Amino acid sequence: MCSRHTTHIQIKADNGPESNGRRTQFLKRIVEFADHTGKSIRLLYYPPYHSKYNPVERCWGILEKHWNGAKLTDTQTMLEWAKSMTWKGIHPVVELSRTVYEKGITVAKDAMQAVESRLARNPLLPKRDILIRPACTV
């Protein structure tokens, strides 16, 4: 879990369809995570079409250059290419996940109201800056 010295967690997200600031299941899980860790979590979303500021997008670009058109014919080949790249001199940790997540799961309206009550949305950027405090400090 988080270090005792960590006061809060900041997550910079790309505002994609699975993790945006209106995604009920995602927000519910983040609130649960804040409660579990006892840490405040700030969700900050990159604006649309600004992938140049997103380190993950830059990493993808480096990976694409690294494999330079190699034929990724199977999973093992893809994993080995990903493991052999470096970004800022560091090799990534690469693991295959076969987890299948259910789609179409929604949070009931009353349950979502409880989640939403835990979100402190920045009034100037309500979809891009969300603070969640753990239940013990709410």
C-alpha positions as CSV (number, residue, x, y, z in Angstrom):
1,M,0.0,0.0,0.0
2,C,1.0,3.6,0.2
3,S,3.8,4.9,2.4
4,R,2.9,6.4,5.8
5,H,4.7,9.5,4.6
6,T,2.5,9.9,1.5
7,T,-0.1,12.5,2.2
8,H,-2.1,12.2,-1.0
9,I,-2.1,10.5,-4.4
10,Q,-2.3,12.4,-7.7
11,I,-3.5,10.5,-10.7
12,K,-3.2,12.2,-14.1
13,A,-5.6,10.6,-16.5
14,D,-6.3,10.9,-20.2
15,N,-10.1,11.4,-19.9
16,G,-10.7,8.3,-22.1
17,P,-14.1,6.5,-22.0
18,E,-13.1,4.1,-19.2
19,S,-11.7,6.6,-16.7
20,N,-13.3,10.0,-17.3
21,G,-14.7,12.2,-14.5
22,R,-18.3,11.1,-15.2
23,R,-17.6,7.3,-15.4
24,T,-19.7,6.0,-12.4
25,Q,-18.0,2.6,-11.9
26,F,-14.5,4.2,-12.1
27,L,-15.4,7.0,-9.6
28,K,-16.9,4.5,-7.2
29,R,-13.7,2.4,-7.3
30,I,-11.5,5.4,-6.8
31,V,-13.6,6.5,-3.8
32,E,-13.2,2.9,-2.4
33,F,-9.5,3.1,-3.0
34,A,-9.2,6.4,-1.1
35,D,-11.0,4.8,1.8
36,H,-8.8,1.7,1.7
37,T,-5.5,3.7,1.6
38,G,-6.6,6.5,3.9
39,K,-5.1,8.9,1.4
40,S,-6.7,11.9,-0.5
41,I,-6.7,11.3,-4.2
42,R,-6.7,14.1,-6.8
43,L,-7.8,13.1,-10.3
44,L,-6.4,15.5,-12.9
45,Y,-7.5,15.0,-16.5
46,Y,-5.5,16.0,-19.6
47,P,-7.6,18.2,-22.0
48,P,-8.7,16.6,-25.2
49,Y,-6.1,16.4,-28.0
50,H,-3.2,17.2,-25.7
51,S,-1.5,13.8,-25.7
52,K,1.9,15.5,-26.0
53,Y,1.7,16.3,-22.3
54,N,0.8,12.7,-21.3
55,P,3.8,10.6,-20.4
56,V,2.0,7.4,-21.2
57,E,1.3,8.6,-24.8
58,R,5.0,9.6,-25.1
59,C,6.0,6.1,-23.9
60,W,3.7,4.5,-26.6
61,G,5.4,6.6,-29.2
62,I,8.8,5.4,-28.1
63,L,7.6,1.8,-28.1
64,E,6.2,2.2,-31.7
65,K,9.6,3.5,-32.8
66,H,11.4,0.7,-30.9
67,W,9.6,-2.1,-32.7
68,N,9.7,-0.1,-35.9
69,G,7.3,-2.1,-38.0
70,A,8.3,-5.5,-36.6
71,K,5.6,-8.2,-37.1
72,L,3.9,-8.7,-33.8
73,T,2.6,-12.1,-34.8
74,D,1.8,-13.4,-31.3
75,T,1.5,-12.4,-27.7
76,Q,5.0,-13.6,-26.7
77,T,6.7,-11.6,-29.5
78,M,4.8,-8.4,-28.5
79,L,5.8,-8.9,-24.8
80,E,9.4,-9.4,-25.6
81,W,9.5,-6.3,-27.8
82,A,7.9,-4.3,-25.0
83,K,10.3,-5.7,-22.4
84,S,13.4,-4.8,-24.5
85,M,12.5,-1.1,-25.0
86,T,13.9,1.6,-22.7
87,W,12.4,4.9,-21.8
88,K,14.6,7.4,-20.1
89,G,17.1,4.6,-19.7
90,I,14.7,2.3,-17.9
91,H,13.2,-1.0,-19.1
92,P,9.5,-1.3,-18.3
93,V,7.9,-4.0,-16.2
94,V,5.8,-5.9,-18.7
95,E,3.1,-8.4,-17.7
96,L,0.3,-10.0,-19.6
97,S,-3.1,-9.6,-18.0
98,R,-5.9,-12.0,-19.1
99,T,-8.4,-10.3,-16.9
100,V,-11.7,-9.8,-18.6
101,Y,-13.7,-6.9,-17.1
102,E,-17.5,-7.0,-17.4
103,K,-19.0,-4.2,-19.5
104,G,-22.3,-2.5,-18.9
105,I,-22.1,-2.5,-15.1
106,T,-23.7,0.7,-13.7
107,V,-23.9,2.2,-10.3
108,A,-27.5,2.8,-9.1
109,K,-28.6,6.4,-9.0
110,D,-28.8,6.6,-5.1
111,A,-25.4,4.8,-4.8
112,M,-23.9,7.3,-7.3
113,Q,-25.3,10.2,-5.3
114,A,-23.3,8.9,-2.3
115,V,-20.2,8.7,-4.5
116,E,-20.7,12.1,-6.0
117,S,-21.1,13.6,-2.5
118,R,-17.5,12.5,-1.8
119,L,-16.1,14.3,-4.9
120,A,-14.9,17.9,-4.5
121,R,-15.0,19.1,-8.1
122,N,-13.0,22.2,-8.9
123,P,-15.7,24.8,-9.8
124,L,-13.5,26.2,-12.6
125,L,-12.6,22.7,-14.0
126,P,-15.3,20.3,-12.7
127,K,-14.6,17.6,-15.2
128,R,-10.8,17.9,-15.1
129,D,-9.9,18.4,-11.4
130,I,-11.6,16.2,-8.7
131,L,-10.5,15.7,-5.1
132,I,-11.5,12.7,-3.1
133,R,-10.9,12.5,0.6
134,P,-10.9,9.2,2.5
135,A,-14.0,8.5,4.6
136,C,-12.1,9.0,7.8
137,T,-11.4,12.6,6.9
138,V,-14.7,13.5,5.2
